[in-house]
Amino acid sequence: MSTLQNKYNELEEKLSRIIIRISENQQIINNIKNENKKLKEESEAARLELEMWKNKHRALAMSQKILNKEDNNELKKEINELVREIDFCIGYINGK
């Protein structure tokens, strides 16, 4: 009878350790999820900042071309491309 009691006690102890491990692992998972969320937010912010800098670069390049008055045909092509892009966006918004 005592061996049965010993085995029961051992089993109960092992289960307690497993429950503790599960709890620790769940905390690690939660920490990783929080870190992942934070990194995704930082990545999105960096993507938006990069897009902003690209737009600023494009505007600066265009303004330099206008100031230098070089290659008006190329400048007209770029302006037409921007107008087409704007038209596409407006069409998309209107549901075309």
Secondary structure, DSSP 8 states (H G I E B T S, - for coil): -HHHHHHHHHHHHHHHHHHHHHHHHHHHHHHHHHHHHHHHHHHHHHHHHHHHHHHHHHHHHHHHHHHHT--HHHHHHHHHHHHHHHHHHHHHHTT-
